Amino acid sequence: MKALFRILAGLVCVIGVAQAEVVAPDVLIKNTVEEVIAIIKQDKDIQAGDQKKILALVDEKVLPHFDFERMTQLAVGRPWRTATPEQKHTLVREFRNMLVRTYTKVFTVYRDQVVDVKPVKLAAGATEATVLTTITKPGTQPIPVSYEMKKADIGWKAYDIFIEGVSMVMSYRGTFSTQIEQNGIDGLIKTLSEKNAKSASIALNSKEEEK
């Protein structure tokens, strides 16, 4: 299941696009998925794993439209309430970095997947929405993916993604809970920081080997 998340998260999470007007969440997802897929298809460097270009694409099209604070709060669970403001800030940063590195890996494995976004009927004044999609790769069964989104002042933001009915964010809660019970909030922060540093080091070494 974790492998599935790593493979799909990047593709299904490309939901942000800078727009002057607030658009419906399903339209936001559909427009941006189409735009990002078009960029990937045209850019051979991204397909070959150019980390600089991939990170730039993620920074521009994805990150501004995620509610990382809420995602982190959901993943941490009840201990979030007792964390200090500094601990919360650091947790959000490290969790965000971990997810970003997960997302960037998937851009190099895109192989003509098709994303079908289902229309959403929103009640007047609605501030929460679930957007249903399916991802299909030639020769495979469609994979159901749903986005949990909340409307903010500047537009809709995603705070969780369900892949085949399993919450991506909540899938981290069990591990985080165990780490907090054993070593406290600071222990979780240390673990996330070390994992991110290790991932960054591996990416750097791989880039050096390619030279």
C-alpha positions as a LaTeX table, in Angstrom:
\begin{tabular}{lrrr}
\hline
Residue & $x$ (\AA) & $y$ (\AA) & $z$ (\AA) \\
\hline
Met1 & 0.00 & 0.00 & 0.00 \\
Lys2 & 2.83 & 2.43 & 0.82 \\
Ala3 & 4.36 & 1.72 & $-2.57$ \\
Leu4 & 1.03 & 2.55 & $-4.19$ \\
Phe5 & 0.91 & 5.85 & $-2.35$ \\
Arg6 & 4.42 & 6.71 & $-3.51$ \\
Ile7 & 3.61 & 5.84 & $-7.12$ \\
Leu8 & 0.27 & 7.65 & $-7.29$ \\
Ala9 & 0.54 & 10.53 & $-4.86$ \\
Gly10 & 2.51 & 12.81 & $-7.13$ \\
Leu11 & 0.20 & 12.38 & $-10.10$ \\
Val12 & $-3.08$ & 12.63 & $-8.22$ \\
Cys13 & $-1.93$ & 15.49 & $-6.03$ \\
Val14 & $-1.22$ & 17.97 & $-8.81$ \\
Ile15 & $-4.32$ & 19.98 & $-8.06$ \\
Gly16 & $-3.19$ & 23.59 & $-7.78$ \\
Val17 & $-3.13$ & 26.31 & $-10.39$ \\
Ala18 & $-2.88$ & 30.06 & $-9.80$ \\
Gln19 & $-6.14$ & 31.68 & $-10.81$ \\
Ala20 & $-7.56$ & 35.14 & $-10.21$ \\
Glu21 & $-11.03$ & 33.79 & $-9.40$ \\
Val22 & $-12.09$ & 31.04 & $-7.04$ \\
Val23 & $-13.29$ & 28.12 & $-9.14$ \\
Ala24 & $-15.16$ & 24.99 & $-8.15$ \\
Pro25 & $-12.94$ & 22.28 & $-6.65$ \\
Asp26 & $-13.61$ & 19.74 & $-9.41$ \\
Val27 & $-12.79$ & 22.32 & $-12.09$ \\
Leu28 & $-9.61$ & 23.25 & $-10.25$ \\
Ile29 & $-8.47$ & 19.63 & $-10.18$ \\
Lys30 & $-9.42$ & 18.91 & $-13.78$ \\
Asn31 & $-7.73$ & 22.00 & $-15.21$ \\
Thr32 & $-4.53$ & 21.51 & $-13.28$ \\
Val33 & $-4.20$ & 17.78 & $-13.89$ \\
Glu34 & $-4.51$ & 18.43 & $-17.60$ \\
Glu35 & $-1.96$ & 21.24 & $-17.46$ \\
Val36 & 0.60 & 19.30 & $-15.44$ \\
Ile37 & 0.26 & 16.16 & $-17.55$ \\
Ala38 & 0.80 & 18.26 & $-20.65$ \\
Ile39 & 3.99 & 19.70 & $-19.13$ \\
Ile40 & 5.28 & 16.24 & $-18.20$ \\
Lys41 & 4.60 & 14.87 & $-21.68$ \\
Gln42 & 6.51 & 17.73 & $-23.29$ \\
Asp43 & 9.46 & 17.93 & $-20.91$ \\
Lys44 & 11.98 & 15.15 & $-21.44$ \\
Asp45 & 14.09 & 16.42 & $-18.52$ \\
Ile46 & 11.23 & 15.86 & $-16.08$ \\
Gln47 & 10.61 & 12.40 & $-17.51$ \\
Ala48 & 14.31 & 11.65 & $-17.05$ \\
Gly49 & 14.19 & 12.69 & $-13.40$ \\
Asp50 & 15.56 & 16.25 & $-13.42$ \\
Gln51 & 14.96 & 17.09 & $-9.73$ \\
Lys52 & 15.39 & 20.83 & $-10.20$ \\
Lys53 & 12.67 & 20.99 & $-12.84$ \\
Ile54 & 10.40 & 18.61 & $-10.94$ \\
Leu55 & 10.66 & 20.64 & $-7.74$ \\
Ala56 & 9.99 & 23.83 & $-9.69$ \\
Leu57 & 6.85 & 22.26 & $-11.17$ \\
Val58 & 5.66 & 21.12 & $-7.75$ \\
Asp59 & 6.39 & 24.53 & $-6.20$ \\
Glu60 & 4.46 & 26.37 & $-8.89$ \\
Lys61 & 1.49 & 24.09 & $-9.47$ \\
Val62 & 0.97 & 22.05 & $-6.32$ \\
Leu63 & 2.21 & 23.41 & $-3.01$ \\
Pro64 & 0.23 & 26.66 & $-2.83$ \\
His65 & $-3.00$ & 24.68 & $-2.92$ \\
Phe66 & $-2.45$ & 22.27 & $-0.05$ \\
Asp67 & $-3.40$ & 22.97 & 3.53 \\
Phe68 & $-0.25$ & 21.48 & 5.04 \\
Glu69 & $-1.09$ & 22.61 & 8.55 \\
Arg70 & $-4.39$ & 20.76 & 8.56 \\
Met71 & $-2.77$ & 17.73 & 6.92 \\
Thr72 & $-0.12$ & 17.63 & 9.62 \\
Gln73 & $-2.70$ & 18.11 & 12.37 \\
Leu74 & $-4.70$ & 15.15 & 11.08 \\
Ala75 & $-1.61$ & 12.96 & 10.79 \\
Val76 & $-0.38$ & 13.81 & 14.30 \\
Gly77 & $-3.81$ & 13.48 & 15.92 \\
Arg78 & $-4.56$ & 14.38 & 19.54 \\
Pro79 & $-0.95$ & 15.20 & 20.54 \\
Trp80 & $-1.17$ & 18.20 & 18.20 \\
Arg81 & $-3.21$ & 20.01 & 20.86 \\
Thr82 & $-0.38$ & 19.96 & 23.37 \\
Ala83 & 2.43 & 20.80 & 20.96 \\
Thr84 & 4.01 & 24.22 & 21.29 \\
Pro85 & 3.69 & 26.75 & 18.45 \\
Glu86 & 7.35 & 26.15 & 17.58 \\
Gln87 & 6.84 & 22.37 & 17.51 \\
Lys88 & 3.75 & 22.76 & 15.30 \\
His89 & 5.65 & 24.98 & 12.89 \\
Thr90 & 8.51 & 22.48 & 12.66 \\
Leu91 & 6.16 & 19.52 & 12.28 \\
Val92 & 4.36 & 21.19 & 9.38 \\
Arg93 & 7.66 & 22.00 & 7.70 \\
Glu94 & 9.09 & 18.49 & 8.03 \\
Phe95 & 5.84 & 16.74 & 7.08 \\
Arg96 & 5.54 & 19.04 & 4.07 \\
Asn97 & 9.10 & 18.26 & 3.02 \\
Met98 & 8.45 & 14.53 & 3.32 \\
Leu99 & 5.32 & 14.71 & 1.16 \\
Val100 & 7.06 & 16.90 & $-1.43$ \\
Arg101 & 9.85 & 14.36 & $-1.84$ \\
Thr102 & 7.24 & 11.62 & $-2.19$ \\
Tyr103 & 5.37 & 13.56 & $-4.86$ \\
Thr104 & 8.42 & 14.45 & $-6.93$ \\
Lys105 & 9.40 & 10.79 & $-7.34$ \\
Val106 & 6.25 & 9.97 & $-9.26$ \\
Phe107 & 6.75 & 12.39 & $-12.12$ \\
Thr108 & 9.38 & 10.13 & $-13.68$ \\
Val109 & 7.04 & 7.12 & $-13.77$ \\
Tyr110 & 4.16 & 8.77 & $-15.60$ \\
Arg111 & 3.12 & 6.49 & $-18.45$ \\
Asp112 & $-0.03$ & 7.77 & $-20.16$ \\
Gln113 & $-2.35$ & 7.53 & $-17.17$ \\
Val114 & $-5.77$ & 9.08 & $-17.73$ \\
Val115 & $-7.46$ & 11.02 & $-14.92$ \\
Asp116 & $-11.26$ & 11.25 & $-15.01$ \\
Val117 & $-12.67$ & 13.93 & $-12.68$ \\
Lys118 & $-16.30$ & 13.56 & $-11.65$ \\
Pro119 & $-18.53$ & 16.67 & $-11.45$ \\
Val120 & $-19.32$ & 17.92 & $-7.94$ \\
Lys121 & $-22.65$ & 19.39 & $-6.89$ \\
Leu122 & $-22.03$ & 21.97 & $-4.20$ \\
Ala123 & $-24.74$ & 23.35 & $-1.95$ \\
Ala124 & $-24.91$ & 27.11 & $-1.66$ \\
Gly125 & $-22.29$ & 28.33 & 0.76 \\
Ala126 & $-20.56$ & 24.96 & 1.01 \\
Thr127 & $-17.02$ & 25.15 & 2.41 \\
Glu128 & $-16.11$ & 21.43 & 2.22 \\
Ala129 & $-16.18$ & 19.12 & $-0.76$ \\
Thr130 & $-15.19$ & 15.63 & $-1.84$ \\
Val131 & $-14.01$ & 15.38 & $-5.42$ \\
Leu132 & $-14.10$ & 11.89 & $-6.92$ \\
Thr133 & $-11.69$ & 10.85 & $-9.66$ \\
Thr134 & $-10.39$ & 7.69 & $-11.27$ \\
Ile135 & $-6.92$ & 7.03 & $-12.65$ \\
Thr136 & $-6.62$ & 4.58 & $-15.51$ \\
Lys137 & $-3.48$ & 3.22 & $-17.11$ \\
Pro138 & $-3.78$ & 1.26 & $-20.36$ \\
Gly139 & $-4.33$ & $-2.41$ & $-19.55$ \\
Thr140 & $-5.18$ & $-1.87$ & $-15.89$ \\
Gln141 & $-8.28$ & $-1.44$ & $-13.76$ \\
Pro142 & $-9.29$ & 2.14 & $-12.83$ \\
Ile143 & $-8.03$ & 3.29 & $-9.42$ \\
Pro144 & $-10.54$ & 5.39 & $-7.41$ \\
Val145 & $-9.07$ & 8.52 & $-5.87$ \\
Ser146 & $-10.95$ & 11.16 & $-3.90$ \\
Tyr147 & $-9.85$ & 14.57 & $-2.66$ \\
Glu148 & $-11.04$ & 16.09 & 0.59 \\
Met149 & $-11.04$ & 19.84 & 0.12 \\
Lys150 & $-11.89$ & 22.92 & 2.11 \\
Lys151 & $-12.63$ & 26.39 & 0.86 \\
Ala152 & $-10.29$ & 29.07 & 2.18 \\
Asp153 & $-10.34$ & 32.81 & 1.59 \\
Ile154 & $-8.04$ & 32.44 & $-1.42$ \\
Gly155 & $-9.65$ & 29.34 & $-2.88$ \\
Trp156 & $-10.05$ & 25.60 & $-2.38$ \\
Lys157 & $-7.26$ & 23.65 & $-0.71$ \\
Ala158 & $-6.76$ & 19.91 & $-0.36$ \\
Tyr159 & $-6.12$ & 18.44 & 3.08 \\
Asp160 & $-6.38$ & 14.71 & 2.39 \\
Ile161 & $-6.50$ & 12.21 & $-0.44$ \\
Phe162 & $-8.13$ & 8.78 & $-0.38$ \\
Ile163 & $-6.62$ & 6.17 & $-2.69$ \\
Glu164 & $-8.78$ & 3.06 & $-3.04$ \\
Gly165 & $-10.64$ & 4.18 & 0.09 \\
Val166 & $-7.51$ & 4.65 & 2.23 \\
Ser167 & $-6.60$ & 8.08 & 3.58 \\
Met168 & $-3.08$ & 9.10 & 2.61 \\
Val169 & $-2.74$ & 11.46 & 5.57 \\
Met170 & $-4.30$ & 9.14 & 8.12 \\
Ser171 & $-2.03$ & 6.32 & 6.99 \\
Tyr172 & 0.76 & 8.14 & 8.80 \\
Arg173 & $-1.10$ & 8.50 & 12.09 \\
Gly174 & $-0.31$ & 5.04 & 13.47 \\
Thr175 & 3.41 & 5.47 & 12.91 \\
Phe176 & 3.40 & 9.01 & 14.25 \\
Ser177 & 1.41 & 7.96 & 17.32 \\
Thr178 & 3.93 & 5.24 & 18.16 \\
Gln179 & 6.85 & 7.60 & 17.75 \\
Ile180 & 5.22 & 10.24 & 19.95 \\
Glu181 & 4.41 & 7.70 & 22.66 \\
Gln182 & 8.01 & 6.52 & 22.69 \\
Asn183 & 9.91 & 9.79 & 22.24 \\
Gly184 & 7.44 & 12.66 & 22.39 \\
Ile185 & 6.75 & 15.35 & 19.81 \\
Asp186 & 10.44 & 16.22 & 19.59 \\
Gly187 & 11.20 & 12.58 & 18.82 \\
Leu188 & 8.78 & 12.62 & 15.89 \\
Ile189 & 10.30 & 15.85 & 14.63 \\
Lys190 & 13.77 & 14.32 & 14.86 \\
Thr191 & 12.66 & 11.22 & 12.93 \\
Leu192 & 11.05 & 13.24 & 10.14 \\
Ser193 & 14.05 & 15.56 & 9.92 \\
Glu194 & 16.47 & 12.65 & 9.64 \\
Lys195 & 14.38 & 10.94 & 6.96 \\
Asn196 & 14.18 & 14.14 & 4.94 \\
Ala197 & 17.92 & 14.71 & 5.26 \\
Lys198 & 18.60 & 11.14 & 4.15 \\
Ser199 & 16.29 & 11.49 & 1.15 \\
Ala200 & 17.96 & 14.75 & 0.16 \\
Ser201 & 21.39 & 13.12 & 0.44 \\
Ile202 & 20.34 & 10.17 & $-1.73$ \\
Ala203 & 18.94 & 12.52 & $-4.37$ \\
Leu204 & 22.16 & 14.55 & $-4.37$ \\
Asn205 & 24.36 & 11.47 & $-4.64$ \\
Ser206 & 22.26 & 10.12 & $-7.50$ \\
Lys207 & 22.64 & 13.41 & $-9.33$ \\
Glu208 & 26.42 & 13.36 & $-8.82$ \\
Glu209 & 26.64 & 9.81 & $-10.16$ \\
Glu210 & 24.84 & 10.83 & $-13.33$ \\
Lys211 & 27.49 & 13.47 & $-14.13$ \\
\hline
\end{tabular}
